[in-house]
């Protein structure tokens, strides 16, 4: 019997047994050395690769990346099992019980205790059950519900969504656009100050101090703060138009890569170096690449 003949339950058992073998004495030396802490960056990376595959619409690639995530999650849970903290079964049991508990409109439907409800009501019920049935203490602020572990772009979006649900929002997109213009002016002002306070060639201690009085080697600067405000406002505009900023930026990254590779290819064919003195030629090829995208 091959793994393709196994049921989902049997397939997961096979994965679990494979992880046990890898972590066992005589197993894989690399796998045996891993900890949840050492694997956390791998989990983030594999998740992003899966997101990328979904965006590209490649099901076979998605299948592979989901498998990598299943492996990492199972491996991490099993490491805790080895340490006697909790088991893989505890993890699966916990999420199953949580799903049933937080979906009474589905699992209590036969008892008639919960009528059919909208998706928005489902989310409200979810939050209510967390507090009333699971004893989760309400946060001091609704913004505390947004994980600090999220990447900054995603966290900004979630913070804005939370604030909007509380009624703290612009009445229309025009206000957000005006805010972006305002922040851009402030960036221009901070950039001007930054240029005038750049370290001099002397390398003196005074030259290493920014106009804010903070060391250039550490701490924030007015320019960093203003750029952060600008980015936050652009994320807000994305939210207003229901565009995921991460997905939008990912598409722009792909577009930049495609056009840059076009420039590299044609510069090589022209026997020209990719360097500043050939910027005019590179710009010509860049515009060619742009025109190809618009066809």
Residue frames as qw, qx, qy, qz and C-alpha x, y, z in Angstrom:
[[0.000, 0.889, 0.458, 0.000, 0.00, 0.00, 0.00],
 [0.404, 0.316, -0.019, 0.858, 1.37, 3.44, -0.95],
 [0.073, -0.301, -0.426, 0.850, 0.72, 6.66, 0.97],
 [0.299, 0.013, -0.328, -0.896, -1.75, 7.67, -1.77],
 [0.504, -0.272, -0.770, -0.280, -3.97, 4.75, -0.67],
 [0.291, -0.243, -0.698, 0.608, -4.15, 5.95, 2.93],
 [0.157, -0.842, -0.494, -0.150, -7.02, 7.87, 4.52],
 [0.046, 0.821, -0.164, 0.544, -6.36, 11.36, 5.94],
 [0.698, -0.657, 0.209, -0.196, -6.15, 9.85, 9.43],
 [0.943, -0.071, 0.163, 0.280, -3.67, 7.19, 8.33],
 [0.561, 0.630, -0.026, 0.536, -1.65, 9.72, 6.36],
 [0.195, -0.847, 0.240, -0.434, -1.25, 12.01, 9.35],
 [0.862, -0.452, 0.228, -0.008, -0.28, 9.02, 11.50],
 [0.865, 0.266, 0.075, 0.420, 2.41, 8.20, 8.91],
 [0.236, 0.781, -0.143, 0.559, 3.72, 11.79, 9.09],
 [0.560, -0.736, 0.229, -0.304, 3.70, 11.64, 12.89],
 [0.944, -0.212, 0.195, 0.158, 5.60, 8.33, 12.89],
 [0.693, 0.521, -0.016, 0.499, 8.11, 9.75, 10.40],
 [0.066, -0.839, 0.220, -0.493, 8.78, 12.74, 12.66],
 [0.789, -0.553, 0.242, -0.116, 9.26, 10.38, 15.64],
 [0.931, 0.112, 0.113, 0.328, 11.80, 8.38, 13.61],
 [0.438, 0.708, -0.095, 0.546, 13.70, 11.51, 12.60],
 [0.270, -0.786, 0.277, -0.483, 13.90, 12.68, 16.22],
 [0.936, -0.346, 0.040, -0.047, 14.79, 9.26, 17.64],
 [0.430, -0.633, 0.588, 0.262, 18.33, 8.09, 18.52],
 [0.497, -0.005, 0.761, 0.417, 19.90, 7.04, 15.24],
 [0.409, 0.788, 0.459, -0.043, 17.59, 9.38, 13.35],
 [0.469, 0.699, 0.085, 0.533, 18.60, 12.61, 11.60],
 [0.524, -0.233, -0.310, 0.758, 21.24, 14.62, 13.46],
 [0.010, 0.232, 0.122, 0.965, 19.86, 17.92, 12.11],
 [0.514, -0.504, -0.450, -0.528, 16.26, 17.14, 13.08],
 [0.692, -0.419, -0.514, 0.284, 17.34, 15.98, 16.53],
 [0.396, -0.074, -0.214, 0.890, 19.05, 19.33, 17.17],
 [0.105, -0.466, -0.323, -0.817, 15.99, 21.45, 16.37],
 [0.058, -0.370, -0.668, 0.644, 13.86, 23.27, 18.92],
 [0.188, 0.808, 0.558, 0.001, 10.62, 25.26, 18.52],
 [0.132, -0.862, 0.068, 0.485, 12.78, 28.39, 18.79],
 [0.293, -0.365, 0.639, 0.610, 15.13, 27.29, 15.99],
 [0.263, 0.335, 0.831, 0.359, 12.19, 26.32, 13.76],
 [0.150, 0.733, 0.462, -0.477, 10.10, 29.46, 14.15],
 [0.108, 0.615, -0.325, -0.710, 11.75, 31.36, 11.28],
 [0.058, -0.030, 0.907, 0.416, 11.31, 28.30, 9.04],
 [0.159, 0.557, 0.794, -0.186, 7.61, 28.31, 9.90],
 [0.157, 0.764, 0.111, -0.616, 7.31, 31.98, 8.90],
 [0.022, 0.456, -0.630, -0.628, 9.28, 31.43, 5.69],
 [0.098, 0.157, 0.951, 0.247, 7.26, 28.38, 4.65],
 [0.192, 0.668, 0.613, -0.376, 4.02, 30.21, 5.38],
 [0.168, 0.719, -0.148, -0.658, 5.05, 33.06, 3.11],
 [0.016, -0.248, 0.827, 0.504, 6.07, 30.61, 0.40],
 [0.168, 0.412, 0.895, -0.025, 2.64, 29.01, 0.67],
 [0.189, 0.762, 0.307, -0.539, 0.97, 32.43, 0.43],
 [0.067, 0.559, -0.498, -0.660, 3.07, 33.16, -2.66],
 [0.089, 0.026, 0.942, 0.322, 2.04, 29.86, -4.27],
 [0.204, 0.614, 0.718, -0.258, -1.64, 30.59, -3.58],
 [0.149, 0.763, 0.005, -0.629, -1.25, 34.04, -5.15],
 [0.044, 0.422, -0.700, -0.574, 0.38, 32.53, -8.22],
 [0.809, 0.199, 0.053, -0.550, -2.51, 30.09, -8.60],
 [0.475, 0.403, -0.779, -0.076, -0.30, 27.00, -8.65],
 [0.844, -0.364, 0.005, -0.392, -2.16, 24.19, -6.83],
 [0.918, 0.062, -0.309, 0.239, 0.70, 21.69, -6.98],
 [0.343, 0.425, -0.400, 0.736, 3.06, 24.26, -5.46],
 [0.498, -0.510, 0.160, -0.683, 0.45, 25.07, -2.80],
 [0.949, -0.205, -0.199, -0.132, 0.20, 21.35, -1.97],
 [0.737, 0.213, -0.391, 0.509, 3.97, 21.15, -1.50],
 [0.069, 0.463, -0.335, 0.818, 4.15, 24.26, 0.68],
 [0.705, -0.448, 0.022, -0.550, 1.21, 23.15, 2.84],
 [0.938, -0.069, -0.316, 0.125, 3.07, 19.87, 3.35],
 [0.473, 0.339, -0.409, 0.703, 6.12, 21.79, 4.57],
 [0.323, -0.487, 0.219, -0.781, 3.92, 23.67, 7.04],
 [0.898, -0.288, -0.166, -0.287, 2.32, 20.42, 8.25],
 [0.808, 0.122, -0.415, 0.399, 5.81, 19.02, 8.82],
 [0.207, 0.400, -0.383, 0.806, 7.01, 22.01, 10.83],
 [0.565, -0.441, 0.089, -0.691, 3.86, 22.19, 12.94],
 [0.948, -0.179, -0.241, -0.105, 3.99, 18.45, 13.66],
 [0.677, 0.241, -0.429, 0.547, 7.71, 18.59, 14.41],
 [0.041, -0.465, 0.333, -0.819, 7.30, 21.50, 16.84],
 [0.745, -0.387, 0.015, -0.543, 4.36, 19.87, 18.61],
 [0.940, -0.042, -0.325, 0.091, 6.27, 16.58, 18.90],
 [0.418, 0.386, -0.472, 0.673, 9.30, 18.34, 20.44],
 [0.392, -0.433, 0.303, -0.753, 7.00, 19.61, 23.19],
 [0.927, -0.172, -0.163, -0.291, 5.62, 16.08, 23.50],
 [0.766, 0.213, -0.475, 0.377, 9.15, 14.74, 23.98],
 [0.139, 0.362, -0.461, 0.798, 9.67, 17.27, 26.76],
 [0.249, -0.390, -0.846, 0.264, 6.46, 16.15, 28.47],
 [0.083, 0.154, 0.175, -0.969, 4.82, 19.58, 28.19],
 [0.685, 0.349, 0.279, -0.575, 1.92, 18.62, 25.90],
 [0.558, 0.023, 0.778, 0.287, 1.36, 16.06, 23.16],
 [0.061, 0.018, -0.593, -0.803, 0.56, 16.29, 19.47],
 [0.207, -0.485, -0.831, -0.176, -2.82, 14.77, 20.34],
 [0.183, -0.622, -0.457, 0.610, -3.38, 17.53, 22.94],
 [0.029, -0.322, 0.252, 0.912, -2.78, 20.12, 20.21],
 [0.195, -0.156, -0.745, -0.618, -5.24, 18.51, 17.80],
 [0.250, -0.544, -0.789, 0.139, -7.79, 17.87, 20.54],
 [0.156, -0.516, -0.290, 0.791, -7.56, 21.47, 21.70],
 [0.117, 0.205, -0.352, -0.906, -8.19, 23.03, 18.30],
 [0.245, -0.288, -0.841, -0.387, -11.03, 20.59, 17.55],
 [0.244, -0.582, -0.691, 0.353, -12.78, 21.37, 20.82],
 [0.079, -0.438, -0.066, 0.893, -12.26, 25.11, 20.25],
 [0.144, -0.009, -0.597, -0.789, -13.79, 24.94, 16.77],
 [0.296, -0.455, -0.823, -0.164, -16.86, 23.10, 18.07],
 [0.262, -0.564, -0.520, 0.586, -17.20, 25.41, 21.08],
 [0.039, -0.445, 0.052, 0.893, -16.93, 28.58, 18.99],
 [0.269, 0.015, -0.608, -0.747, -19.38, 27.41, 16.30],
 [0.306, 0.212, 0.796, -0.477, -22.56, 26.71, 18.28],
 [0.550, 0.472, 0.005, -0.689, -24.59, 27.89, 15.26],
 [0.539, 0.368, -0.690, -0.313, -23.24, 24.81, 13.45],
 [0.326, 0.113, -0.921, 0.181, -22.76, 22.11, 16.07],
 [0.166, 0.229, 0.725, -0.627, -25.76, 22.99, 18.27],
 [0.346, 0.068, -0.371, -0.859, -28.05, 23.47, 15.30],
 [0.437, -0.213, -0.844, -0.228, -29.91, 20.19, 15.88],
 [0.256, -0.404, -0.703, 0.527, -30.71, 21.27, 19.39],
 [0.036, 0.799, 0.460, 0.386, -32.11, 24.51, 18.01],
 [0.476, -0.679, -0.237, 0.506, -30.06, 26.62, 20.40],
 [0.204, -0.531, 0.254, 0.782, -28.57, 28.84, 17.71],
 [0.626, 0.689, 0.310, -0.193, -30.29, 30.14, 14.54],
 [0.697, 0.372, 0.229, 0.568, -28.52, 30.70, 11.23],
 [0.215, -0.877, -0.044, 0.427, -26.39, 33.83, 11.56],
 [0.523, 0.840, -0.116, 0.084, -24.33, 36.07, 9.28],
 [0.768, 0.236, -0.283, 0.523, -20.54, 36.00, 8.97],
 [0.030, 0.602, -0.263, 0.753, -20.32, 39.26, 10.94],
 [0.718, -0.513, 0.097, -0.460, -22.38, 37.77, 13.77],
 [0.950, -0.007, -0.251, 0.188, -20.13, 34.69, 13.74],
 [0.484, 0.404, -0.349, 0.693, -17.12, 36.91, 14.53],
 [0.338, -0.567, 0.219, -0.719, -18.98, 38.69, 17.32],
 [0.918, -0.308, -0.078, -0.238, -20.04, 35.33, 18.78],
 [0.817, 0.226, -0.349, 0.399, -16.44, 34.10, 18.52],
 [0.182, 0.477, -0.383, 0.770, -15.17, 37.03, 20.61],
 [0.606, -0.477, 0.107, -0.627, -18.02, 36.65, 23.11],
 [0.966, -0.145, -0.211, -0.045, -17.37, 32.94, 23.65],
 [0.601, 0.368, -0.435, 0.561, -13.66, 33.62, 24.23],
 [0.092, -0.438, 0.399, -0.800, -14.55, 35.80, 27.21],
 [0.688, -0.299, 0.139, -0.646, -17.71, 34.20, 28.62],
 [0.983, -0.053, -0.088, -0.152, -16.98, 30.48, 28.14],
 [0.829, 0.249, -0.290, 0.407, -13.20, 30.31, 27.99],
 [0.566, -0.746, -0.151, 0.318, -12.46, 32.88, 30.67],
 [0.565, 0.279, 0.098, 0.770, -10.25, 34.98, 28.42],
 [0.188, -0.676, -0.300, 0.646, -9.88, 38.33, 30.16],
 [0.415, 0.858, 0.261, 0.151, -10.91, 41.22, 27.93],
 [0.608, 0.174, -0.034, 0.774, -7.98, 43.33, 26.80],
 [0.177, -0.574, -0.249, 0.760, -7.40, 46.83, 28.10],
 [0.293, 0.567, -0.217, -0.738, -7.69, 48.01, 24.50],
 [0.868, 0.390, 0.247, -0.183, -9.12, 46.39, 21.40],
 [0.470, 0.768, -0.435, -0.012, -5.76, 47.04, 19.77],
 [0.348, -0.528, 0.759, -0.158, -4.15, 44.67, 22.29],
 [0.861, 0.161, 0.437, -0.205, -5.96, 41.87, 20.46],
 [0.686, 0.696, -0.213, -0.014, -3.63, 42.34, 17.47],
 [0.919, -0.221, 0.034, 0.325, -0.57, 40.11, 17.80],
 [0.147, -0.889, 0.334, 0.277, 2.78, 41.81, 18.25],
 [0.603, -0.242, 0.682, 0.335, 4.35, 38.90, 16.35],
 [0.632, 0.669, 0.389, 0.044, 2.80, 39.92, 13.03],
 [0.519, 0.152, 0.229, 0.809, 5.02, 41.49, 10.36],
 [0.051, -0.362, -0.200, 0.909, 4.66, 45.31, 10.50],
 [0.240, -0.004, -0.485, -0.841, 2.64, 45.61, 7.28],
 [0.440, -0.354, -0.791, -0.236, 0.06, 43.03, 8.35],
 [0.315, -0.430, -0.618, 0.578, -0.04, 44.42, 11.89],
 [0.047, 0.176, -0.018, -0.983, -0.71, 47.95, 10.63],
 [0.380, -0.170, -0.616, -0.668, -3.65, 46.65, 8.58],
 [0.476, -0.413, -0.774, 0.061, -5.14, 44.75, 11.52],
 [0.217, -0.334, -0.418, 0.817, -4.71, 47.72, 13.88],
 [0.189, 0.067, -0.222, -0.954, -6.57, 49.93, 11.42],
 [0.452, -0.275, -0.733, -0.427, -9.37, 47.38, 11.03],
 [0.394, -0.418, -0.711, 0.407, -9.80, 47.18, 14.80],
 [0.066, -0.288, -0.195, 0.935, -9.94, 50.99, 15.10],
 [0.279, -0.065, -0.483, -0.827, -12.44, 51.18, 12.23],
 [0.426, -0.378, -0.812, -0.125, -14.77, 48.68, 13.93],
 [0.296, -0.497, -0.538, 0.613, -14.83, 51.04, 16.92],
 [0.183, 0.904, 0.386, -0.005, -15.94, 53.88, 14.64],
 [0.276, -0.778, 0.253, 0.504, -12.51, 55.54, 14.54],
 [0.595, 0.198, 0.598, 0.498, -12.13, 55.95, 10.79],
 [0.012, 0.215, -0.275, -0.937, -12.13, 58.42, 7.94],
 [0.583, 0.428, 0.399, -0.564, -15.58, 59.12, 6.45],
 [0.805, 0.581, 0.084, -0.087, -14.26, 58.51, 2.92],
 [0.854, 0.070, 0.137, 0.497, -11.10, 57.71, 0.95],
 [0.289, 0.823, 0.019, 0.488, -10.52, 61.39, 0.12],
 [0.469, -0.845, 0.196, -0.165, -9.52, 62.00, 3.74],
 [0.875, -0.264, 0.293, 0.279, -6.97, 59.18, 3.59],
 [0.668, 0.503, 0.180, 0.518, -5.52, 60.52, 0.35],
 [0.022, -0.918, 0.076, -0.389, -5.20, 64.00, 1.87],
 [0.704, -0.661, 0.257, 0.022, -3.44, 62.41, 4.85],
 [0.866, 0.082, 0.246, 0.426, -0.97, 60.69, 2.52],
 [0.393, 0.752, 0.065, 0.526, -0.23, 64.04, 0.84],
 [0.364, -0.882, 0.153, -0.256, 0.29, 65.62, 4.26],
 [0.840, -0.423, 0.286, 0.181, 2.63, 62.85, 5.36],
 [0.771, 0.382, 0.180, 0.476, 4.59, 63.10, 2.09],
 [0.112, 0.886, -0.077, 0.443, 5.20, 66.82, 2.71],
 [0.597, -0.743, 0.279, -0.117, 6.46, 65.97, 6.21],
 [0.912, -0.043, 0.253, 0.321, 8.74, 63.29, 4.74],
 [0.544, 0.674, 0.057, 0.496, 10.17, 65.84, 2.31],
 [0.196, -0.897, 0.194, -0.346, 10.90, 68.21, 5.20],
 [0.787, -0.520, 0.332, 0.030, 12.52, 65.48, 7.31],
 [0.872, 0.253, 0.195, 0.371, 14.53, 64.30, 4.29],
 [0.306, 0.838, -0.085, 0.444, 15.88, 67.81, 3.78],
 [0.450, -0.796, 0.331, -0.231, 17.00, 67.99, 7.39],
 [0.929, -0.183, 0.289, 0.141, 18.54, 64.53, 7.10],
 [0.731, 0.535, 0.058, 0.421, 20.60, 65.54, 4.06],
 [0.082, 0.866, -0.204, 0.449, 21.89, 68.66, 5.80],
 [0.565, -0.670, 0.414, -0.247, 22.91, 66.67, 8.88],
 [0.961, 0.190, -0.178, 0.091, 24.80, 63.86, 7.13],
 [0.719, -0.550, 0.172, 0.389, 28.19, 62.98, 8.71],
 [0.288, 0.896, -0.304, -0.146, 31.09, 64.97, 7.27],
 [0.811, 0.400, -0.396, 0.161, 34.25, 63.39, 5.89],
 [0.006, -0.645, 0.586, -0.490, 36.12, 64.34, 9.07],
 [0.683, -0.178, -0.708, 0.004, 34.29, 61.59, 10.91],
 [0.003, -0.309, 0.524, -0.794, 34.16, 63.71, 14.05],
 [0.034, -0.309, -0.879, 0.363, 31.89, 62.76, 16.93],
 [0.264, 0.449, 0.237, -0.820, 29.76, 65.84, 16.24],
 [0.367, 0.284, -0.559, -0.687, 29.29, 64.77, 12.62],
 [0.248, -0.089, -0.960, -0.093, 27.84, 61.45, 13.77],
 [0.098, 0.394, 0.676, -0.614, 25.01, 63.17, 15.61],
 [0.126, 0.547, 0.675, 0.479, 21.78, 63.79, 13.77],
 [0.089, -0.441, -0.053, -0.892, 19.76, 67.00, 13.94],
 [0.677, -0.559, -0.331, -0.346, 17.62, 65.37, 16.64],
 [0.265, -0.700, 0.554, -0.364, 20.62, 64.90, 18.90],
 [0.918, -0.146, 0.341, -0.139, 20.41, 61.12, 18.58],
 [0.332, -0.467, 0.724, 0.384, 23.31, 59.01, 17.42],
 [0.606, 0.418, -0.409, -0.539, 23.14, 57.94, 13.79],
 [0.230, 0.246, -0.941, 0.018, 24.23, 54.49, 14.99],
 [0.160, -0.322, -0.915, 0.184, 21.03, 53.90, 16.96],
 [0.141, 0.498, 0.466, -0.717, 17.61, 55.22, 17.87],
 [0.411, 0.669, 0.595, 0.172, 14.96, 56.64, 15.59],
 [0.218, -0.135, 0.159, 0.953, 15.13, 59.81, 13.54],
 [0.401, 0.472, 0.230, -0.751, 12.46, 62.27, 12.34],
 [0.414, 0.365, -0.599, -0.581, 12.85, 60.85, 8.82],
 [0.156, -0.021, -0.987, 0.013, 12.27, 57.28, 10.02],
 [0.190, 0.377, 0.685, -0.594, 9.20, 58.39, 11.94],
 [0.420, 0.496, -0.041, -0.759, 7.74, 60.32, 9.02],
 [0.353, 0.255, -0.796, -0.421, 8.37, 57.47, 6.59],
 [0.017, -0.165, -0.955, 0.246, 6.61, 55.16, 9.03],
 [0.320, 0.468, 0.416, -0.711, 3.63, 57.53, 9.13],
 [0.418, 0.438, -0.419, -0.677, 3.55, 57.60, 5.32],
 [0.240, 0.094, -0.951, -0.169, 3.63, 53.81, 5.07],
 [0.119, 0.293, 0.819, -0.478, 0.89, 53.52, 7.69],
 [0.398, 0.498, 0.144, -0.757, -1.31, 55.94, 5.73],
 [0.397, 0.335, -0.669, -0.532, -0.75, 54.05, 2.46],
 [0.098, -0.088, -0.986, 0.102, -1.76, 50.80, 4.21],
 [0.251, 0.413, 0.565, -0.669, -4.87, 52.63, 5.40],
 [0.450, 0.443, -0.253, -0.733, -5.75, 53.60, 1.82],
 [0.283, 0.139, -0.917, -0.246, -5.36, 49.97, 0.77],
 [0.057, 0.257, 0.879, -0.398, -7.76, 48.97, 3.54],
 [0.355, 0.437, 0.215, -0.798, -10.27, 51.59, 2.41],
 [0.572, 0.410, -0.416, -0.576, -10.36, 50.07, -1.06],
 [0.915, -0.114, 0.322, -0.213, -10.33, 46.51, 0.34],
 [0.713, 0.565, -0.397, 0.122, -6.92, 45.81, -1.17],
 [0.859, -0.453, 0.002, 0.240, -4.50, 43.68, 0.81],
 [0.054, 0.937, -0.328, -0.106, -1.32, 45.80, 1.05],
 [0.543, -0.428, 0.700, 0.181, 0.90, 42.74, 1.34],
 [0.692, 0.368, 0.599, 0.162, -0.57, 41.22, -1.81],
 [0.368, 0.927, 0.077, -0.015, -0.32, 44.55, -3.65],
 [0.170, -0.837, 0.500, 0.143, 3.32, 44.97, -2.65],
 [0.671, -0.152, 0.703, 0.177, 4.07, 41.38, -3.60],
 [0.649, 0.631, 0.406, 0.123, 2.72, 42.01, -7.11],
 [0.170, 0.968, -0.183, -0.018, 4.86, 45.14, -7.38],
 [0.482, -0.586, 0.628, 0.172, 7.90, 43.14, -6.24],
 [0.722, 0.194, 0.634, 0.197, 7.22, 40.61, -8.99],
 [0.471, 0.857, 0.194, 0.072, 6.80, 43.39, -11.53],
 [0.113, -0.909, 0.385, 0.108, 10.07, 45.02, -10.46],
 [0.617, -0.321, 0.688, 0.207, 11.91, 41.71, -10.72],
 [0.696, 0.481, 0.512, 0.149, 10.48, 41.04, -14.17],
 [0.332, 0.941, 0.013, 0.067, 11.47, 44.47, -15.50],
 [0.301, -0.810, 0.488, 0.122, 14.89, 44.45, -13.85],
 [0.715, -0.092, 0.655, 0.227, 15.69, 41.06, -15.37],
 [0.603, 0.722, 0.309, 0.141, 14.73, 42.49, -18.77],
 [0.049, 0.966, -0.255, -0.004, 17.22, 45.32, -18.22],
 [0.551, -0.538, 0.619, 0.153, 19.94, 42.87, -17.11],
 [0.771, 0.254, 0.555, 0.180, 19.36, 40.65, -20.16],
 [0.510, 0.818, 0.182, 0.194, 19.56, 43.49, -22.67],
 [0.163, -0.915, 0.365, 0.051, 22.51, 45.16, -20.99],
 [0.670, -0.316, 0.639, 0.207, 24.37, 41.87, -21.22],
 [0.700, 0.492, 0.469, 0.218, 23.42, 41.52, -24.89],
 [0.278, 0.946, -0.002, 0.167, 24.74, 45.06, -25.46],
 [0.755, 0.099, -0.294, 0.577, 28.00, 44.20, -23.65],
 [0.061, -0.674, 0.153, -0.720, 27.34, 46.97, -21.15],
 [0.307, -0.047, -0.775, 0.550, 27.90, 46.86, -17.40],
 [0.381, -0.757, -0.497, -0.187, 25.08, 47.35, -14.92],
 [0.489, -0.272, -0.269, 0.784, 26.52, 50.51, -13.39],
 [0.012, 0.773, 0.336, -0.538, 25.62, 54.14, -12.73],
 [0.066, -0.471, 0.398, 0.785, 27.46, 55.48, -15.78],
 [0.076, -0.097, -0.826, -0.550, 25.12, 53.45, -17.98],
 [0.212, 0.370, 0.676, -0.601, 21.96, 54.58, -16.22],
 [0.421, 0.432, -0.136, -0.786, 20.51, 56.25, -19.33],
 [0.408, 0.186, -0.806, -0.385, 20.72, 52.98, -21.28],
 [0.081, -0.164, -0.936, 0.301, 19.29, 50.98, -18.37],
 [0.298, 0.392, 0.393, -0.776, 16.43, 53.47, -18.13],
 [0.457, 0.321, -0.462, -0.689, 15.70, 52.99, -21.84],
 [0.359, 0.014, -0.925, -0.122, 15.44, 49.22, -21.39],
 [0.065, 0.248, 0.756, -0.603, 13.33, 49.72, -18.26],
 [0.431, 0.379, 0.078, -0.815, 10.82, 51.76, -20.26],
 [0.460, 0.205, -0.730, -0.461, 10.78, 49.02, -22.89],
 [0.183, -0.111, -0.950, 0.229, 9.95, 46.50, -20.19],
 [0.238, 0.334, 0.485, -0.773, 7.14, 48.76, -18.95],
 [0.488, 0.324, -0.299, -0.754, 5.69, 49.01, -22.43],
 [0.378, 0.070, -0.903, -0.191, 5.69, 45.21, -22.70],
 [0.002, 0.220, 0.832, -0.510, 3.73, 44.98, -19.44],
 [0.339, 0.383, 0.235, -0.827, 1.06, 47.33, -20.79],
 [0.337, 0.173, -0.685, -0.622, 0.35, 45.24, -23.89]]
